[in-house]
Every structure is written in structure tokens, then in C-alpha cells.
Amino acid sequence: MSQHGREQHWDLVVVGAGPAGSAAALGALHQRPGSKVLLLDRADFPRDKVCGDGVAPHALDVLETVGVTGLLDDWPVAPRLRISVVGAPGVPVVEEAMSRPAQVVPRAVLDERLVRAAVERGAVLRRARVRDVLQDGAGVGVVLSDGEVVRGRIAVGADGAHSEVRRALGPAVVPPQRRGTTAIAVRAYAPVLPQHEGVQVLAFSEDTDRPSYAWSFPVGDGRANVGFGQLVDSRSSAGTAPTRARLLERLEELLPGTTAGAEQVAGHPLPLSTGRSGVWSVGRVLLAGDAASLVNPVTGEGIYYAVLSGVLAGRAALGGGRYDRMLGEALVGHLRHTDLAARLVRSDRLLHAALRASARDTGVFDDVADIGLARGRLTSRVVRGMGRALLAG
């Protein structure tokens, strides 16, 4: 038997070693220490990944449940959040300190630390490209690009928006572009503007399909993660994806100066979550993170969902419960609220009311932020605040 375990039968094979995949390995090894867990990824770590890089503290809370603590203790927080609607007279620019500050951590750093934590707990990391996934009575065969078949009792597909694992499952899993809407975003790193230092900035537009916005998130090393994401309705014949150049133009229009000196410019699709329960497992194969279309439809945030779904998938794979049930209990209520919120922000009137209510009440602001970052809901406080703002005009 080779050092790669070509003839070894694994308890769990995880395809994709990003936050969802590494979290799945961590969840499995916490559920059953000493288990044989294989992590497959087509890239070496550290490696870049297109993302807004925002890490909500809620994701770190989930990691603590599987014994991973202090992962980002050396990384600065971005304590404030600023939200505006560019070109909307009379609508306030809302800026407050977040009740639980988030961090902006490049994926090259975050993913490498998560992979290292999984390997330190016993996972085996191997570079390989997956071509197919086959199920039979004995388990799952993960077919690699060179024809080798890696055998596992259970497999987790955590291989992103273009998931080969999801594709291999066929019609049992509805592709996200057929279930609703998709977004596309461009991201770059650029010198942080002085007025954006320490502030996560979101700028909505009056004349763009929403939910969509420009952003500038300070990394803490003199740079900012900057970008623009736009909704593309795949059910519409007009839903043609904008070019990377056009997305950068929109970023500069909404946040002037942010593209100066931009580097590492890259685009990426976002399979947005809907308000319906998803198909997250088929037989012995579970899907997590972007592969399961777990992306916040208001903000495009996905790291919290990736970590949560990954941990639950790993636990379920090694006897910790039924994955669909656990994930549904954790997220479906929240996803219904984010789906509603995504519909609300398409209305100028309702978006403006939400910002006016947030400017008047920090509690409303915190609830609104939590909808976009983690597990928040449209609370009665948010609804009452928006109602008062609407009545006040």
C-alpha cells in the first residue's frame, strides 16, 4: 500500500479542503477521535480564494464546539460597519460599532489555518482532483482524475460553487441556478482608503439589481478586500452575467478611489440560498458550504454557513445524527428570513426604511447586521422600526 493510502478504506472522504471541508474533518474527528479521515483538494495550501474575507465571530463559536480555539486571536478586528445607499437623498449613512466585531482574514490565511487544525487532529491531506463519485452497498468510491478510486464509508462534497460532487449526484440534487438566483462578484486587494480604516463598508446603489453592493473590508495590514457583487436572475432571459470590467466600474462608481492600486482581481459565482429546505444529502454523500448552495442571499456571506454545515456533516458522517435534520434545524428558519430580506432590499422604500430604523436604534442595527453575517432573523424590533420609519416618511 502506498503512502497515499491507495488501498485504504477511509471512514470519511472529504472533497474540498476549504472552510466547509476542513470543518467537516474537524467535526468527524471530534465526534469519533482516531477515525480515518481523508481531505482531498486540487490545490496546495496556502492558496488564494475569491471571497469577501469577512469572518463573523459566530463561525469561531462553531469551531469552538469541536475544540478549535484561538484560531484568529492574532488577527485584528474591524469593529465598525457602515451601510449606505449611494444616490438616495435623505437616506442616512449608518455607521455603528458591531455588538460582536468581525474580522477580515484573507482566505489564504484562514483556509491554511483550518486545514492545519484538521491535520493536527489526525486528518490526512492529499492533493488530488476529483472526477466522479460513485455509490454502492459498500460505501462511496471517489474517482480521481488519474483513474484511482478512493474508497470511503461516507463522503462529503465541500468543493465549492462548481462542485463535481454535486454534479455527480445527478438529478437528485437540483443545481442552484435552476432553483432561483445566482450572483456574480469581483474581488481585489487594494490600499485601504483612510476613511475606511477599521470599518467594513457596504454601499448599495439606487440603479442596480439588488441585492447587490460594493464593499471595502480592511484586512488590517494596510490593504482592503474590495469588490462588487450583482444579482443575476437565472430564470430571466436578461440574466446575462456582467463582465469583470463592468463590475470593477460599478465598484469605483459607488466607492471612489477603492480600485486604485488593485491587485489579485478575480471573479466568482455565488449560488445563493433560497428560503426552501435544500437537498443536502443523497445516500452516503453529504454536501456542505457553497456546494450545498449555502450562501446568504443578501450579503453573499458564506464562511459561517460553510463552517456550520461542515461541522454538522462531519458529525453526521460518523454517527452524530441525521445531517439534513440537523442542518435544517440550524438554518432553515434563518434562510427563510434571509430570503424575505433579499426580497425587501429590492424595494427602495423598504431598504431606506431599514436604514433609517437602524440609524435611530442600535438594536435594529445589530439585528440587521446579524441577518447578513450569521444566523439572524427579521426580528419584531426590526419590523417595528421599519414600520415607524415608513410612517414617518
N, C-alpha and C positions, 0 to 999 in steps of 0.2 A: 504493500500500500504506500502511495506517495505521501510526501509531507502535506499535500493539499487535501488529503482525505478522499481520494477519488473513489474508493470503495466503501467509504464510511457512511453509515446511515445516521443522519442528524435528527435530533429531536425537533429542531426548528430551523428552517432555512428562510432567511430574510433577504429579499431582493431590494436593494437600495439602502445605503448607509447614511442618509441624511437624518434630520431630526426624528422623523417618523420611524425609520428603520432602526436607528441606534436606540431609540426609546423602546421599540419592540423587543430588542435583545435585552435591554435592561429590565423590562417588565418580566420577561421569561425567566431570567436568571435570578430575579428577586423572588418570583413565585416558586421556582424549583432550583436552588443553587446546585451547581455541578452539572447542569444539563448541557448537552451538546448543541450549541447554537452557532450557526454559520451566517455571517454577514457578507453579502455579495454586492460589489459596486463596480461600475465600469471605470471609475476614476481613482487616482491616488489622492490621499489626503496629506496636507490641506489642499483644498481646491475651492475656486470661486463658485458661487451660485447666485443667479439673479433673484433678488429679494429686496424688500424694503429694510431688512435687518432689524426691525423692531422686535424686542423680546419683552413681552409682558411678564410681570412677576408671577402671574398665575401659572405660567409654564414652569417656572422654577419650583413652585409649590408642588406640581405634579411630580417633578423629578425627585423631590424630597421623599415622596411616598415610596420610591424604590431605592432609597439610600444614597442618592446623589445630592450632596450638599456643597455649597461654596463654589459652584461651577463658574460663576461670573463675579465673585466677590472683588476681584481686582479691576473690574471694568466700571467706568463712570456711568452714572445715570443721567438721563435727560429729563430733568424734573418737571418741565412745563410743557403744556400743549396749547397750540394756537390754531384756531379754526376760523376761516373767513370765506366769504363768497365774493369773489372779485367782480366788480361792476354792479354791485347791488347797493344803491344809495339807501342809507337809513338802517342797514343791517349791521350790527356791531361786529367788530373783530373780537372774538372771545379768546382770552388767554388766561389760564389758571395753572397753578401747581396741581399736578395729579395727586390724588389721595395715595396712590401707590405708584411711584415713578417707574417708568420703563427704561430699558437700556437699548442702545443701538449697537449691535455687535455684528461685524461682518461675518457672513456665513463661512468664510474660510477659517475663521476662528471658532465660531460656535460649533460647526459640524465636526471639526477635528477634535474638539474637547469632548463632545458627546461620543464619538467613535472611540476615543481613548478610554473613556469611562467604561464603555461596554467591553472593550478588550481586557481592561484591567480586572473585570469581574468574570472573565472566562470565555467571552465570545471570540470566535476566530474570524478575522477579516481577510477576505480574499478579493483580489481584483479580477473581475470577470464580467462579460457582457451576456445577458440572458436573452435567449431567442424564443423560448416557448416554455409552457408549464403544462404538465400532464398529470391527471389524477387517476388512481386506480384503487383497488381494495386495500393495497398495502401502504398507501400514502401518496406522496407527491413527488414527481420527477421534474426537476428544474433543468431544462435543456440549455446548455451554454453554447456560445457562438461556434466553438470548435467541435461541437457534437457530443461532448461529455454530458452525462446526465448525473446530476447531484440529487441524491435521494433524501427526503425528509418526511417525518411523520405529519408535519404541518408546515405550510409556507405562508409568509406574509409578504404581500406586494406593497412596497413603500417606495416605488420607483417613479414617482412624480406625475406631472400632468400628462406626459406621453407614455404612460405605464404599459410596458409589454405584458405584465402580469394581467392587468385588466383586459387588454386586448385578447389574450389567450383564453380568458373565461368566456368569450363569445357573447351571445345574445342574453345570457343570464344577467349580465350587468349592462345597464343602459349607459352608453357613453355620455358624458356630461353635456356635450354640445347638443345632444338631442333632448335633453331634459329641461332646458331653459336657456340661460345666457352664459356667455363667456366674456372675460375681459382680457385685454392685452395691455402690457405695461412695458415701458422702457426705464432702465435704471442706469445711473452713472455715479461715479465718485468725483467730487469737486471740492475746492477750498470752501469751507463754510463761511457764509457771509456773517459779518459781525452781529447783525440784528437777529440772526438765527442761532447763535451760540447758546447751547443749553436748552433749546426749545425745539420740540417736534412740531413742524409747521405743516398744516393741511390747507390747501387753497382750492375751493370749489369754483367752478365757472358758471356764469349765467347762460352760456350759449353752447354747452357741450352735453351730450347724452350723459345723464347721471344714472347710477352712482359712478363718479369719476372725479379725480382731483390731481393736483400737483402736490409734491411733497419735498420737504427738506428735513432730514433727520441727522443731527450732529453725531458723528461717531465718537468724538472725544479725543481725536488725535490731530485736529486741525482740518479734517475733512468732513464732508456731509454726504450721506447717501441721498441722492436727489432723483426725482423721476416723475413720470406722469402715467396714469393708468386710465383707460377709457373702456366703457362698456361696449361690447359688440353683441347685438342680439342675433343669435344664430338662426332664429326662426324667421328672420326677415330677409328678403332678397337684397335689402340695402345694407345688410350687416357685413360689409367688407372691412377687413382689418386695416386700420390706418398704418402708414409707413413709419419706420423708426424716426426718420427725419421730421415727419409731421408731429409725432409725439414729443420730440425734443423742442419743436417750435412752440407747442402748447405749454410745455414746462416753462420756457423762457417768458412767454406772454403773461403767465399767471404769477411767476416768481422771478422777476427780472434780476439778472446777474448770476443766477444759480448755475447756469451751464458754462460759465467762464472757467476754462481750465479743466473741463470734464474729461475723465478717463474711464476706462473699463465700461464703455457704453454697450449695453446688451438688452435685448427684448425677451419677453417670456409670456406665454398664455396663462391665464388663471381660470381653472374650471370652478366656477362659483357654486357654492352650496345653494340649495333651494330649501323651502320650508317643509319638504316632504321627507319621510324616512327614506334613507338610501338603501341600496343593495350593497352591503359591506362585506359579505362573505358568501362563497359558493363552495359547498363541500368542505374540503380541508384547506382552502385558500382564503385568507383574510386580506382585506385592503385597508390601508391607513394613509393619512395625510392627503396630499394632492391626488394620489392615485384613487382615493375614495371621494374625490370632489369635495373635500372639506376645506373650503376657502371662504372667508367672510365676504358676503356679497356687498357690503357697504364699504369696507376698507381694503379688501384683498388680503387681510391678515391670515396667515396660515400656520405660523410656528406653534402657537398654543394648541390648535387643533391637531397638528402633527404629533406633538409630544403626548397629548392626552390619548389620541387614538392608538398611537404606537404602544404606549404602556398597557392599555387595555387589551390590545391584540396579543401582546406577548404573554400577559397573564392568562388570557383565554386559551391560547395555544397549548399551555402546559397545565390545563385543568382548573383554571381560576374562574370559570364561569362561561356563559354564552356571550360571545362577542357582540352580536347585533343587539342583544338586550341591554348589555352594559353601556355600549356606546349610545344607544337610543336614549336611555335614562339620563345620561350625562349631557347630551347635546340637542336632542330633537326639540325640546321646548325653546331653548335658546335660538336654534336655527329658524324656527317659525317666527320668532321676534325679529331676527336679522332680515329675514325675507320681507317682513312687513316694513321694517325700517328702510330697506332698499327701495321699496315702492314709494315710501313717503318722501325720501330725499329727491325723487324725480319731480316733485312739485315745488316750485319756487316758494309758494306761500307757506307750505309746511316746513321746508328747510329753514326759511327765515324765522319762522316762529320758534323752531327748536333752538336756534342760535340766540334769539332774544331771551328765551326762557333760561338758557344756560348762562347768559350774562348776568341775569338777575339772581340766580340761585346756584351756588356751587354744588349743591346736592344733585340738581338736574345735570350740571356739567359732568359730575363724576359718573352718573348713571349712563349718560350718552357716551362718554369715553369707554366705559366698560362694555357697551354693546359692540363697539368696534374692535376692542382689544382681546376680549376673553369670553366670559360666559354671561354677559349682561343681558337684561331684558328691558322692554319698554315699560318701565315701572309706572305705577299710578302717579308718582311725583313728576315724571316726565310728561305724562298725558295732561295732568292738571296744569303744569307750567306752560305747555304749548297752547292749551285752551285759553288761559289767561292772556297769553301773547296774541293770539288770534283775535280775541275780543277787544283788546286794546288797539288793534290795528298796527 
